[in-house]
Amino acid sequence: MAADTGKIAKLLKLVAQGVAAHDRENPGHHTWGIGMAYFDIERLGLEEGEELLPGIVLQGEQVAKAKTVDELLKLVRPKLAA
């Protein structure tokens, strides 16, 4: 069940503002994605990998899946290298 249009509109507005602020303060690195908890992705009726805004992809946060620091690093390192 998807969230109502008002919630999605508010989310997109906040994402756009956050991306603009990030890119303004970090001119050498442009935002490519937004991380969100899986339960929020599901609650809002979105899908991981979905393009929220042009060039901004929704990524599910995998940190909760890690049980040890080593597992966390295995999940995070590939995203940091991208």
URHUZI-V167483 format. One record per run of one state. SS is the DSSP state (2 for helix, 1 for strand, 0 for the rest). FROM is the first residue (numbers start at 1). TO is the last residue. If there is no record, write none. Layout:
SS:FROM:TO + SS:FROM:TO
//
This chain:
0:1:4 + 2:5:25 + 0:26:32 + 1:33:36 + 0:37:37 + 2:38:43 + 0:44:50 + 1:51:53 + 0:54:55 + 1:56:60 + 0:61:62 + 2:63:65 + 0:66:68 + 2:69:81 + 0:82:82
//
